Amino acid sequence: MLRVVAIYALALIWHECLAANVQLTWNVTYVQVNRDGYLAYRAIGVDNALPIPPVYVDQGDTLVLTVFNSLDVPVTIHAHGLLQKGTAHMDGAAQISQCGIPPRESFTYRILADKSGTYWLHAHDKALVADGLRAPFIVHDAKCPYEYDEDVLIYLEDWYQSASADTIEGVTKPDSGGPRSSIYTYGLINGYNGNDTEPMKFVPGKRYRIRVLSMSTTEWWKFSISGHKLEVIEADGVLSTPHMVDGLDVAPGQRYSAIVTAHNSDEFNFIYNCTLYSDFMPLAKGVNPRYYTGLIEYRAGAPTKQQVTGDDSQPTWDDDTKMSALDGPAELPVDRQILLSARGFNTADNRSLRVLGTLPYADQQVPTLFTAMTTGNLAMDPRVYGPQAQVSVIPHMQNVEVMIKNPQGQPHPFHFHATQVQVIERGPLLPSELEPSTTGFNVTVPDLSKIPIRRSQGKPMLRDTVNVPSYEYVKLRFSGAEPAIIYTHCHIAAHMAAGLAVTFVVAPDVMQRTQTIPEELTQMCLRQGLKASGNAVGNQGLNFTGLPPIPVEVPLPSA
């Protein structure tokens, strides 16, 4: 079985039988599995199996995904990167766009694949995504402006040896002491142990579109092919002008496509390198980083040329400020600026939470979308959504610049639901802006004066998942033209659980006139004893009787 290369031809045969509505059923189940070659434990898959096969459709199709929940906890499915224009209730984020699908019940998502590109489907209730409920979702172009001969998918995962519930409890329960899982993960390549990769076959002179997708929940991946350049043409579902690099540095949730041109000779085979790493945790030989390799096979039995994988300081890596969206808009004018800062938030009951706005994000008793749709004119008042929803209300057609500062010793990949943001500028923070107590392990603060300010040129690159490196800032812009609930969160599972998120509610007044919430979703909430209308706690107006206690911050310890 070829585990590294996903065969598009087979998907085409399957797809042609299903026309414009691609029907798929997921029976979400627990499965006892050993994915890393070291330890078996109870994970989450589909039909009692992992990995979950990639899903392929063509641009313009609708994925009709029926999810039956055979777990003992609620579950939802999010199509990561698809915008859900006009169908905010299909975004699949628990307590944001819907209540979770209860055990022994089902729900059918209708996901319009209006944008071609590289996406993925994953659980979006608690941190269930880390337990394996995730799969690539590829939308093939109606007409791609770049020519290539074959389409190759490489999807990368980190894999813990304990359930996500341990992580959640470790960051949300008082006096818990933080995440309980091992700080190091193992690597999976196309669903299997990274040490078990099989050859990727190249034919001299052919051009290959290689899609690299990170479905990780904590660690980063680097991907490169010895002796070959990568011509990046896509990031997060957006085609770009060509960007030539030696390798890709891929944060959790990010995706790239790069065209690789095969050599004209089959004299040698080559090696592709997949490195799983976290530069915010202690280095440990054979553990951080972990090196995985596979063969680029031009000819069976040919000698192999291999580059050293230990020192990657010289190669050039992807840089989204050097990329331009192929069909994107010019730099948006700014009507409003919002400043956010990722920082720690120690509580009086000894929890190590995280903040992007003013308080740690927490799920509300009424999904944020439902509050936006059922509170009339009050939906324009951010207070109605509750203090820990961390809502900014964006009027219709207002353009927003968001500046995210990261004063911590740990990078943060922020995912924006329901929109794509222009990457405008990156640069270093001032020494005075750094968090007093670094959150990384054995992190040394770099010389910030040597980090350059990088600004986009031409049409800024559009992304839905943006990495904010340690001790740096990024400026992003998005348009308020489409009514939406833009839930924005760190894609590190433990950080999301700890509250590193905010919400932008865009044009709720327009949304009330143009969208509806299916009665099926309303009843799904009510059957679980949850409310489906009113403010964050289901009351009228700004009456927040029944609101859980707001966490109280205590000073961070000195360094």
N, C-alpha and C positions, 0 to 999 in steps of 0.2 A: 504493500500500500504506500503510495507516494504521499508523505505527510507534509512536505514543505511546499509543494506547488499545488495550488487549487486550480482544477481544470475548468476553464470557462466553457469549453465546448459542451461538456456534460450538462452544465447549468442551462445553456441555451436550448438544448433538446427538451429539458424539463420545463423550461419557461414557455416555450412555444405552445405547449398543450394547455396552458393556463391563461393565455391572453392577457388582458389589461389588469384583471384582478388576480393577484398571486395569493392563493389560499394556503395558509399554514396553520397548524395546530401544535401548540406546545403544552404537553402535560408536565407541569413543573413538579419534580419529585426529588426526594432525597436519594442519594446514591453513595454507597461505600466504594471509595476509589483510592488508588495509589497513583498519583499523577507525577510525583517527583522521583520515584524509585526508592524512596526511603520510608515513607509512613503512609498508611491508609487511614482515612477518617471520613466522617459523614459530610459529604459536600452536597451541592444542589445542581441538578442537571435537568434534562428533558427526557421523558420516557425512560427513566432509570439509567441514563447513560451520560457520560462526558467523554470527549468534548462535544459541544453542540455544533452541528455542521453550519458553515457559513450560509448566508441567505443572499441570493442573487436575483436582482430584478433589472428591468430597463427603465430609463428615465421616462416619466409619465405614468408608469404603473402605480397601482395601489396595492400595498401589502396588507392583506386582510389576515391579521394574526389573532387567533383565538387562544387565549391563555386559560388553562384550567389549573387551579391551585390545589395540588395534593400535599402541600406542606401543612404544618400546624401553626403557621404565622401568616399574616397578610403578605401579598407580593404585588408589585407593579412592574411594568416593562417600559423603558424609555428608549426611544430611537435617537441615539446620541448624534447630534449634528443636523437632524431634520428640523425645520422651523415650525411646522404645524400652523401655517398661516390660515387663520379663520377657523381653526379647530384646536383651540388651546386645551380643551378637555382630553385630547389624545396624546398629550406630552408624557404621560406616564410617571410623573413625579409624585410620590405619596405625600399627602397633606398639602400639596401645592396645586396640582391640577386635578386630583381625585383622591378619594379614600382608597386604601389598599383593597385588593381583591381578597375576600375572606377565604379561609380554608374551605375546600369542597365546593367552591363556586368558580364561575368563569366570567371572562369579559373579552370582547372582541375589539381589538384596536384596528383602525383603518388609517394607515400611514401612507400618505401621498408622497411618492418618490419624485418630487418635482425638480430636484437638483441631482445631477449626476455626482458621483464621487465615492469616497471611502468613508463609511460610517460603521456604527455597531449598535447592537441591541443589548441592553443589560438591565438587570434588576435595579430598581430605584426606591427601595424601601429599606430603611436601616442600611447595613453594609452588606446585603446579601450578594451583591456583585462580586465580592471577594471570595465567595464560596463556590464560584464557577458558573453562575447564571449569567452568561454573556456569550455573544457570538458576533462575528463580522457581518456587516450588512453592506453589500456592494451594489451601487446603482450605476449601471453602465451608460455611457454617453450615447445620446441619440446621434451625435456627430462630433467626435473629438477632433480638435484642430491639430493634434499631434499624431504623427504616424508611428505605429509600432506593430510588431508581428504577433506578440503573445502578451497575455495579461497574467501576472503572477502575484499571488497573495502570500504575504508573510505576516502572521499575527502573533504578537508577543504578549506573554503574561508573566506576572510574578505570582508565586504560589506559597502561601503560608501553610504551616502544619497544624493549624488550629482554626476553629470556626470563627466567623466574623462576630458572633454574639459575644465572644470573649473580648474583642476589641471594643465593641460598643459599651459593654459593662465597665470596662477598664477606664473609659474616659467620661462616662456619665454618672456612675454611681459614686456617692460620697465616700471618701477615704479609700478609694480603690487603688490608687497608686499608679494610674496610667494604663496603657494598653498591655494586655497580658501575653500576647503572642510573641514569638521570637522576633527580634529586630531584623533578622535576615530572612530572605525568601529564596526560593528556588525558581529557576526559569523554565518556562514552557514555550515551545516554538510550534505553532500550528496545532496546539492542543496537547502536545506530548512532551515528555522530558526533553530538554534542550540538548542532551547528550545523544539522543536517538535520531537526529536529523538525517534525512536521506538526500541524495544528490539532486541539485537543481541543474537540469540539462540545458546547455547553451549550444546553439548552432552558429558557426562562424558567419559574421555579417548581419545577423538578425538583431532587431531592436526589441527590448523587453520592457514593458511597463511593470515595475515592481512596486506593489502597494505595501507599505509598512505601517502596521496598525498596532498601537500599544493599548492593550486592555488591562494594563497593570493598575493596581490600587495603591501602590506605595513607591516603587522604585522606577528608575529611568532605564532606558535601553539606548545603546548605540549600535548602529548598523552600518557596515561597510563591506565592500567587495575588493579584495586585494587585486591590484593591477587594473582597476576599472574606475572611471568617474561616474558619478550619479548626477543626472540632469533633472533637477526637481521641477515638476510641472503642476503639482497639486499639494495643497495643505488644507486639511480639515474640510474637504469637499469643494474647495475653490480652486479652479485652474489658475495658474500663475504664468507670468513670463518665465522663460527658462532660467534656472539658478543652478550653476555648476558647483558641485561640492565633492569632497572625498567621502563624506559619511553623513548620517542622520543621527541627531541627538534628540530622542523622542521621549517627551514627558508623558505621564499617565493620561490617557484619553486622547492624545494627539494622533494624527494620521498624515502620511505623506505618500505621494506617488512620484517615482523617479524613473526616467528612461535610461536604461543601460544598453549601450551598443556593444555587442559581442565583437571580440577580435576577429580578424580575417583568417586566422590560422587555428587549427586544433592541436598545435604542437604541445601545448601545456593545459593542464587544468588549474583552477585557482580556488581560493578559499573565501567564503563569506563569513564575516564575524558578527556575532550578536553578543554584546556585553551588557550584562545586568549589573547596575551599580547604584549606589546612593552615596553621594559625596558629603552628606550630612551625618553619616554614621561612621564609626571607626573602620579603618581599613583592616582587613583580615585575609591572609593568603588563602585563596581558593574559595572564599566566602563573599567578600566584598572588595573588588568586583568578582563576579563569576563570568568566565569566558566560555562561550559556546561557539562552535564552528561547524560549518557544513561545506560540502564540496560543490563548486561550480564545474560541472563535468562537460568539457568539450568532446572528449573521446575517452571511452573506457580504457583504463590502464595507462593513460598518458601521465608523465611526471607532473607533480604539483608544485606550483610556485606559491609561497606563503609569506605574507608580511608579518612582522612582529606585532603582536596585539597589546604589548605592555605599555608602550608610550604613544599616546595619541595626541600629544601637544602640538605637533606640527601640521597634521591634516586640517583642511578647512571643513567646517561643519555648517549645517543649515543656519540661516539667520533671516528671520521674517521681516526685518527692517530693510533687507536687501532684495526682498521679493515684491512683486507688484501683482495685484489681482488682474487677470487677463481682461475681464469684462466688468471690473468693479468701478465704482464711482470715484471721482476725484475726492481729495481730502474734504470731509464735511466741515461746513462752518459750525461754530460752537455757540449754542444758545445758553447752555448751562454747564457748569463744572461741578463734579462731585469728587471729593477726596476720600479715599479709603486707605486703611493701613492694617496689615495683617499682624496681629500681636497676640501674646499670651494673655490669659485672664484667669488668675488664680482665685478661687472662691473661698468664702469663709468656711464651707463644709469640705474643704480639701479636694476640690476637683480642679484639674488642669484643663480648662476650656480654652477656646480661641475666639478671637473677635476680628471681624473685617470692618464693621461699622462702629457702633457704640456698645452693643451687647452681643453675647453669643447668640447665634441663630438657634431657634427651637421650633419644631413643628407646632402648628396651631391646631386647635380642636376642630376648626372649620377650614377646609382647604382654601388657600388664598384666592384661587380663581373663583370659588363659590362666593366668598365675601365680596369680591369685585363685581360680581354679577347680580348680587341680591341686596345691595345697600343703597341703591339709588345715587343721589348726589353726594352722599357721604363717602362714596368710593374714591372720590378725589382727595380725601383727607387721609394721610398715611397712618394716623392714629387708629383708624378703624380696624387695621390688620393686626394689631397687637404689637407690643414693644419688641418682642423677640423675633418677629418676622422680618424686622430690619428693612422696612419698605421705604423706598423713594417713589413717589408718584410722578410720572413723566407725562405732561400734557401731549395731546396729539400733535404730531409733526415737529416736536421739539427735538433738536439735535443735542446730544449729551457727550461731554468728554469726561471720562472716568480716569482718574489717576490713582493707581494702586501702588502703595509703598510696601516694601517688604524689609523691615528692619531686623529680621530674624536670621539666624544661621541655618536656615532650611528653605529651599525653593518651594514655591507653591504654583501648581498648574490650575488655573481658574477656568472652569467651564461655564459658558453663558448659554442658558437654554433659550430657544425661540428667537435667536438673533445671531448675526455675525458682526464682529467688531473690527474696526480698522485699527491696525497696529501703527501708531503714529510715532512714538518715541520711546527709547529706552536709555537709562543712564544710572549713575551711582547716587546713592543717598549721601547726605552729609554725615560726618562722624557723630554729630550731636543727635542725629535722628535714630541711631541704632538702639535696639532694645537692650536695657541694662543687663539682662541675663539671657545669653544666647540659648536657643532651643536646639541647636545641633550638638552632636557628640564630637568632642575634640575639634571644634571648628576654630580656625584661625581667621580673624578678620583681615581681608586683603587690603592692599594699599588702594583706597578708593579713588585716589587721584589718577590712577593708571587705568581706570575703567572709563572708556570713552562714551560720550553721548552719541547714540546712533538714532538718526531720524529717517523715516521713510522717504523714498524718492518716487516721484510720479504718483501713480494710483496706489494708495496703501494696500498692503495685503489684508485680506479679510480672514478672520479665524473665529472658531467657536471655543477653542481651548488654548489659553495663553499662559505660557510659563513666565513666572516672575522670579528671577534668580535671587539668591540671598543678597541683602544689602543693596538692592537696586529698586528702581521704580519703572513703571510702564504707563504710558498714556494711550488710552483707547477711546474710540468714538463709535457711537451707534445712533441710528435714526429712530425717531419715535413715530414713523409713518405707519407701522403695523401695530394694532392693539395686541398686547401680549403680556404674559407673566414671565419676566426674565429672571428666573432663579439663577443666581451666580454663586458658585461654591468651589472650594478647593476639591480637586479630584483625588486627593489622598484620602482614603476611606476614614482613617482615624481622625483626620482634621475636619472632615465634613461632619462626623458624629460629634465632634467637640464644638461645633458651632461656627466654623469659618465660612460664613456665607451671608449674603444679603439678597434682597429682592427688589427688582425694578418693575413696578406695575405701570404699564404703558397704556394710556388712553382708555381707562376703564369705562368712561362715559360712552365712547364709541363702541367699545366691546359689548356693552349692554344692548346696543341697537342692532348689532350685526352678528352676534353669536348666541348660541343657546347651549345649555347644559342638558344632556339627555337625561330623561327621568330615570333611566337605568342606573346612572351614576349617583343620582340623588338617593334612590332607594338603597343602593349599596352602602352608603354612609349610615342611613337610618337603621338598617338591619344590624349594624355593629354598635348601635348606641351612640353614634356620632351625629353631630348636627350638620346640616347641609345648607344653612343660610344664616344671614346676620353677620355680626362682627366676629372677631377671632375666636370668641367663646360661644357664639351662637345667640348672643343677646342683641337687642335693638340699640341703635345709637352707639354711644361711647360708654355704655354700662358694661364693665368688665368683671362683674361678680362671677366668681368661679375661675378666674385667671390663676394659673399656677404661680407660686412665688418666683419673683425675678431674682436670679443669682446675684449675690453681693460680692464685689471684688475686694480682695486684699492685696497689698503691695507684692510685686514679684520679689523674690529673694535677690540679694546683691550677688554680683558675679564673683 
